[in-house]
Amino acid sequence: MELGWPDDYPSAASLRREVEAMAESVTEAVLDSVPSSELIGLYVKGSARRRWDSVIDYVPEISDVDIHILFRDETCIERRLGTMEAALGLQSGIEDRYRDKVRSPLHMPRPQLVILNHLLQDPDYSPSPRESLTTLWGEDCAEAAYDEERERGLARRRLLSDAEILQVLPFRVVDKPGRYLLTVLRDLTWRVSPAGPRVLCVRRMPSAEAWSLNRTGVVGALERLGEEGLAAAYRDFYVSAWSCFLSNYKDSSAARNAIAAGSEVLRQASEAAQVGGSAA
């Protein structure tokens, strides 16, 4: 299919409103559970934040609504989020608020709440460009600064490590009939999505530019660099994931096509990393 937003797909504007409602629900539930004095900020990033130029830029219930939470004091994290009582209370608050905001939803956006304090302690963590995230509450993030040589090295290592799943993926797929394939598909999603920008980094696109692109932009950039096969597999992963969603996860063929395309993305991306490492 041509990239775009077909008329017979759910409205992008309606899906966007539901994504925003989920982000609001998470923010409200967090602020109801955690004293604001203990927080620095809440931020949404990723495909839920970027512009949607085509259907590959957001796939309902496959794409995450990435929300980062930054605490002032790490000692608060365990108390506010680290017990089952606290976690279930917050989860319930998020779900209840979303259902109040969206009475007849087209989908249930899939939030991913990430503790930014933990990421900031990871020596391999790279911050998102300012223009690729939105502050939901609190202080704005500092402008990201990149050491491009470091970023290329990180991108190569992650592409190679993420491709290691290909050694065991057939064994994870073989006994997954019907909608059980969705577990495999979601396990691929967080590896496939950053593969495109990481290849662009390896190919020496500035990090801030690579990580600011939506997926439509990633596909176009890969094609301009001569990575047509990778671009096609990247696009096909999300197109097939859309077909899976539209079938209410009953179209096993669409799920298999998505998994095959995702596997091809990881394979070709790892090859690009190896070539990039040799060139460096």
One Martini backbone bead per residue (centre of mass of N, CA, C, O) as a GRO file, in nm:
protein
  280
    1MET     BB    1   0.100   0.033   0.015
    2GLU     BB    2   0.054   0.353   0.039
    3LEU     BB    3   0.149   0.615   0.192
    4GLY     BB    4  -0.085   0.703   0.450
    5TRP     BB    5  -0.452   0.770   0.514
    6PRO     BB    6  -0.698   0.585   0.491
    7ASP     BB    7  -1.044   0.609   0.495
    8ASP     BB    8  -1.080   0.302   0.633
    9TYR     BB    9  -0.950   0.421   0.870
   10PRO     BB   10  -0.903   0.537   1.150
   11SER     BB   11  -0.896   0.831   1.276
   12ALA     BB   12  -0.633   1.025   1.355
   13ALA     BB   13  -0.776   1.233   1.537
   14SER     BB   14  -0.909   1.026   1.727
   15LEU     BB   15  -0.653   0.884   1.819
   16ARG     BB   16  -0.514   1.133   1.933
   17ARG     BB   17  -0.724   1.192   2.153
   18GLU     BB   18  -0.675   0.922   2.303
   19VAL     BB   19  -0.379   0.963   2.364
   20GLU     BB   20  -0.418   1.226   2.525
   21ALA     BB   21  -0.605   1.098   2.737
   22MET     BB   22  -0.393   0.905   2.848
   23ALA     BB   23  -0.184   1.113   2.934
   24GLU     BB   24  -0.377   1.255   3.129
   25SER     BB   25  -0.440   1.009   3.307
   26VAL     BB   26  -0.156   0.961   3.408
   27THR     BB   27  -0.104   1.238   3.530
   28GLU     BB   28  -0.342   1.241   3.730
   29ALA     BB   29  -0.273   0.976   3.880
   30VAL     BB   30   0.004   1.058   3.979
   31LEU     BB   31  -0.083   1.327   4.129
   32ASP     BB   32  -0.275   1.157   4.322
   33SER     BB   33  -0.023   0.967   4.440
   34VAL     BB   34   0.193   1.205   4.413
   35PRO     BB   35   0.357   1.443   4.540
   36SER     BB   36   0.466   1.725   4.381
   37SER     BB   37   0.729   1.761   4.562
   38GLU     BB   38   0.854   1.474   4.435
   39LEU     BB   39   0.852   1.623   4.155
   40ILE     BB   40   0.963   1.737   3.832
   41GLY     BB   41   0.837   1.538   3.591
   42LEU     BB   42   0.632   1.495   3.290
   43TYR     BB   43   0.669   1.289   2.985
   44VAL     BB   44   0.620   1.281   2.631
   45LYS     BB   45   0.706   1.037   2.376
   46GLY     BB   46   0.734   0.960   2.056
   47SER     BB   47   0.477   0.861   1.851
   48ALA     BB   48   0.263   1.014   2.029
   49ARG     BB   49   0.412   1.303   1.962
   50ARG     BB   50   0.433   1.287   1.677
   51ARG     BB   51   0.382   1.315   1.362
   52TRP     BB   52   0.122   1.195   1.129
   53ASP     BB   53   0.174   1.096   0.788
   54SER     BB   54   0.113   0.790   0.856
   55VAL     BB   55   0.032   0.471   0.965
   56ILE     BB   56   0.333   0.411   1.074
   57ASP     BB   57   0.338   0.634   1.314
   58TYR     BB   58   0.069   0.473   1.423
   59VAL     BB   59  -0.020   0.184   1.624
   60PRO     BB   60  -0.263   0.048   1.770
   61GLU     BB   61  -0.143  -0.119   2.061
   62ILE     BB   62   0.168  -0.109   1.968
   63SER     BB   63   0.215   0.157   2.030
   64ASP     BB   64   0.347   0.372   2.254
   65VAL     BB   65   0.298   0.567   2.556
   66ASP     BB   66   0.559   0.756   2.645
   67ILE     BB   67   0.628   0.797   3.000
   68HIS     BB   68   0.811   1.019   3.198
   69ILE     BB   69   0.947   1.004   3.535
   70LEU     BB   70   1.063   1.260   3.772
   71PHE     BB   71   1.237   1.256   4.062
   72ARG     BB   72   1.385   1.419   4.328
   73ASP     BB   73   1.376   1.143   4.503
   74GLU     BB   74   1.459   0.809   4.508
   75THR     BB   75   1.314   0.724   4.777
   76CYS     BB   76   1.016   0.750   4.647
   77ILE     BB   77   0.979   0.523   4.439
   78GLU     BB   78   0.909   0.274   4.610
   79ARG     BB   79   0.665   0.397   4.763
   80ARG     BB   80   0.494   0.490   4.496
   81LEU     BB   81   0.572   0.214   4.288
   82GLY     BB   82   0.703  -0.060   4.448
   83THR     BB   83   0.419  -0.157   4.521
   84MET     BB   84   0.136  -0.327   4.471
   85GLU     BB   85  -0.060  -0.121   4.582
   86ALA     BB   86   0.046   0.121   4.420
   87ALA     BB   87   0.031   0.004   4.134
   88LEU     BB   88  -0.274  -0.073   4.131
   89GLY     BB   89  -0.379   0.208   4.197
   90LEU     BB   90  -0.263   0.350   3.949
   91GLN     BB   91  -0.384   0.172   3.730
   92SER     BB   92  -0.679   0.227   3.807
   93GLY     BB   93  -0.669   0.535   3.768
   94ILE     BB   94  -0.604   0.532   3.469
   95GLU     BB   95  -0.843   0.364   3.364
   96ASP     BB   96  -1.077   0.532   3.479
   97ARG     BB   97  -1.007   0.799   3.340
   98TYR     BB   98  -1.020   0.703   3.050
   99ARG     BB   99  -1.320   0.605   3.055
  100ASP     BB  100  -1.430   0.891   3.120
  101LYS     BB  101  -1.312   1.037   2.860
  102VAL     BB  102  -1.369   0.755   2.685
  103ARG     BB  103  -1.655   0.590   2.603
  104SER     BB  104  -1.588   0.510   2.271
  105PRO     BB  105  -1.330   0.354   2.187
  106LEU     BB  106  -1.102   0.257   1.939
  107HIS     BB  107  -0.884   0.242   2.174
  108MET     BB  108  -0.611   0.127   2.393
  109PRO     BB  109  -0.375   0.283   2.498
  110ARG     BB  110  -0.017   0.211   2.557
  111PRO     BB  111   0.131   0.260   2.838
  112GLN     BB  112   0.470   0.380   2.940
  113LEU     BB  113   0.627   0.384   3.249
  114VAL     BB  114   0.918   0.579   3.311
  115ILE     BB  115   1.207   0.600   3.504
  116LEU     BB  116   1.433   0.850   3.469
  117ASN     BB  117   1.637   0.805   3.694
  118HIS     BB  118   1.740   0.532   3.580
  119LEU     BB  119   1.837   0.627   3.302
  120LEU     BB  120   2.048   0.843   3.410
  121GLN     BB  121   2.237   0.591   3.522
  122ASP     BB  122   2.291   0.515   3.232
  123PRO     BB  123   2.573   0.523   3.031
  124ASP     BB  124   2.383   0.464   2.753
  125TYR     BB  125   2.223   0.713   2.774
  126SER     BB  126   1.997   0.910   2.564
  127PRO     BB  127   1.853   1.188   2.506
  128SER     BB  128   1.597   1.359   2.394
  129PRO     BB  129   1.486   1.569   2.194
  130ARG     BB  130   1.303   1.838   2.265
  131GLU     BB  131   1.105   1.811   2.003
  132SER     BB  132   1.020   1.493   2.097
  133LEU     BB  133   0.881   1.636   2.350
  134THR     BB  134   0.640   1.663   2.627
  135THR     BB  135   0.521   1.852   2.884
  136LEU     BB  136   0.284   1.763   3.125
  137TRP     BB  137   0.464   1.824   3.392
  138GLY     BB  138   0.663   2.074   3.493
  139GLU     BB  139   0.978   2.062   3.408
  140ASP     BB  140   1.185   2.112   3.170
  141CYS     BB  141   1.401   1.985   2.970
  142ALA     BB  142   1.699   1.964   2.872
  143GLU     BB  143   1.908   2.011   2.634
  144ALA     BB  144   2.041   1.809   2.410
  145ALA     BB  145   2.364   1.645   2.399
  146TYR     BB  146   2.602   1.529   2.144
  147ASP     BB  147   2.819   1.257   2.086
  148GLU     BB  148   2.852   1.124   1.784
  149GLU     BB  149   3.051   0.893   1.829
  150ARG     BB  150   2.901   0.767   2.063
  151GLU     BB  151   2.627   0.725   1.919
  152ARG     BB  152   2.731   0.530   1.703
  153GLY     BB  153   2.829   0.313   1.899
  154LEU     BB  154   2.559   0.261   2.037
  155ALA     BB  155   2.399   0.186   1.786
  156ARG     BB  156   2.561  -0.059   1.705
  157ARG     BB  157   2.528  -0.226   1.966
  158ARG     BB  158   2.215  -0.237   1.964
  159LEU     BB  159   2.175  -0.371   1.691
  160LEU     BB  160   2.330  -0.630   1.765
  161SER     BB  161   2.175  -0.711   2.026
  162ASP     BB  162   1.881  -0.715   1.906
  163ALA     BB  163   1.950  -0.947   1.690
  164GLU     BB  164   1.973  -1.195   1.889
  165ILE     BB  165   1.669  -1.285   1.879
  166LEU     BB  166   1.686  -1.451   1.608
  167GLN     BB  167   1.786  -1.723   1.745
  168VAL     BB  168   1.487  -1.758   1.917
  169LEU     BB  169   1.227  -1.677   1.762
  170PRO     BB  170   1.121  -1.945   1.637
  171PHE     BB  171   1.056  -2.071   1.927
  172ARG     BB  172   0.839  -1.841   1.996
  173VAL     BB  173   0.641  -1.894   1.744
  174VAL     BB  174   0.562  -2.203   1.694
  175ASP     BB  175   0.351  -2.195   1.976
  176LYS     BB  176   0.155  -1.939   1.843
  177PRO     BB  177  -0.162  -1.918   1.825
  178GLY     BB  178  -0.298  -1.661   1.707
  179ARG     BB  179  -0.304  -1.415   1.953
  180TYR     BB  180  -0.020  -1.511   2.068
  181LEU     BB  181   0.151  -1.346   1.859
  182LEU     BB  182   0.141  -1.071   2.009
  183THR     BB  183   0.380  -1.118   2.201
  184VAL     BB  184   0.592  -1.114   1.976
  185LEU     BB  185   0.528  -0.844   1.848
  186ARG     BB  186   0.584  -0.672   2.106
  187ASP     BB  187   0.882  -0.767   2.139
  188LEU     BB  188   0.968  -0.626   1.864
  189THR     BB  189   0.892  -0.324   1.876
  190TRP     BB  190   1.136  -0.213   2.067
  191ARG     BB  191   1.343  -0.293   1.833
  192VAL     BB  192   1.239  -0.174   1.562
  193SER     BB  193   1.188   0.129   1.603
  194PRO     BB  194   1.508   0.214   1.661
  195ALA     BB  195   1.654   0.101   1.409
  196GLY     BB  196   1.631   0.330   1.210
  197PRO     BB  197   1.777   0.563   1.364
  198ARG     BB  198   2.039   0.398   1.412
  199VAL     BB  199   2.121   0.374   1.119
  200LEU     BB  200   2.139   0.677   1.070
  201CYS     BB  201   2.365   0.720   1.272
  202VAL     BB  202   2.571   0.532   1.139
  203ARG     BB  203   2.528   0.716   0.864
  204ARG     BB  204   2.564   1.023   0.991
  205MET     BB  205   2.328   1.126   1.127
  206PRO     BB  206   2.217   1.336   1.330
  207SER     BB  207   2.073   1.260   1.623
  208ALA     BB  208   1.852   1.477   1.645
  209GLU     BB  209   1.730   1.404   1.369
  210ALA     BB  210   1.678   1.098   1.392
  211TRP     BB  211   1.500   1.128   1.674
  212SER     BB  212   1.272   1.326   1.526
  213LEU     BB  213   1.162   1.125   1.345
  214ASN     BB  214   0.937   0.977   1.188
  215ARG     BB  215   0.869   0.692   1.014
  216THR     BB  216   0.834   0.824   0.744
  217GLY     BB  217   1.110   0.969   0.761
  218VAL     BB  218   1.285   0.718   0.792
  219VAL     BB  219   1.217   0.584   0.525
  220GLY     BB  220   1.316   0.816   0.344
  221ALA     BB  221   1.611   0.821   0.450
  222LEU     BB  222   1.686   0.531   0.378
  223GLU     BB  223   1.636   0.554   0.075
  224ARG     BB  224   1.849   0.784   0.025
  225LEU     BB  225   2.084   0.572   0.135
  226GLY     BB  226   2.004   0.277  -0.004
  227GLU     BB  227   1.784   0.134   0.215
  228GLU     BB  228   1.532  -0.020   0.078
  229GLY     BB  229   1.494  -0.289   0.231
  230LEU     BB  230   1.470  -0.172   0.514
  231ALA     BB  231   1.240   0.025   0.456
  232ALA     BB  232   1.031  -0.192   0.371
  233ALA     BB  233   1.032  -0.356   0.637
  234TYR     BB  234   0.956  -0.125   0.824
  235ARG     BB  235   0.687  -0.065   0.691
  236ASP     BB  236   0.560  -0.359   0.697
  237PHE     BB  237   0.538  -0.393   0.998
  238TYR     BB  238   0.315  -0.166   1.040
  239VAL     BB  239   0.109  -0.251   0.830
  240SER     BB  240   0.061  -0.537   0.953
  241ALA     BB  241  -0.018  -0.439   1.236
  242TRP     BB  242  -0.271  -0.296   1.143
  243SER     BB  243  -0.417  -0.548   1.035
  244CYS     BB  244  -0.428  -0.683   1.307
  245PHE     BB  245  -0.598  -0.470   1.451
  246LEU     BB  246  -0.845  -0.462   1.246
  247SER     BB  247  -0.902  -0.782   1.323
  248ASN     BB  248  -0.875  -0.822   1.631
  249TYR     BB  249  -0.635  -1.040   1.617
  250LYS     BB  250  -0.732  -1.269   1.382
  251ASP     BB  251  -0.489  -1.215   1.179
  252SER     BB  252  -0.231  -1.425   1.146
  253SER     BB  253  -0.099  -1.336   0.883
  254ALA     BB  254  -0.033  -1.048   0.974
  255ALA     BB  255   0.145  -1.129   1.211
  256ARG     BB  256   0.351  -1.287   1.047
  257ASN     BB  257   0.434  -1.053   0.863
  258ALA     BB  258   0.539  -0.872   1.089
  259ILE     BB  259   0.754  -1.066   1.200
  260ALA     BB  260   0.912  -1.095   0.939
  261ALA     BB  261   0.975  -0.793   0.904
  262GLY     BB  262   1.114  -0.749   1.178
  263SER     BB  263   1.342  -0.951   1.125
  264GLU     BB  264   1.453  -0.800   0.878
  265VAL     BB  265   1.527  -0.543   1.020
  266LEU     BB  266   1.735  -0.668   1.219
  267ARG     BB  267   1.919  -0.790   1.009
  268GLN     BB  268   1.987  -0.533   0.837
  269ALA     BB  269   2.078  -0.356   1.074
  270SER     BB  270   2.320  -0.534   1.159
  271GLU     BB  271   2.469  -0.503   0.892
  272ALA     BB  272   2.500  -0.196   0.909
  273ALA     BB  273   2.666  -0.203   1.173
  274GLN     BB  274   2.905  -0.364   1.062
  275VAL     BB  275   2.981  -0.166   0.839
  276GLY     BB  276   3.008   0.082   1.024
  277GLY     BB  277   3.235  -0.040   1.203
  278SER     BB  278   3.442  -0.079   0.974
  279ALA     BB  279   3.451   0.219   0.878
  280ALA     BB  280   3.545   0.329   1.167
   0.00000   0.00000   0.00000
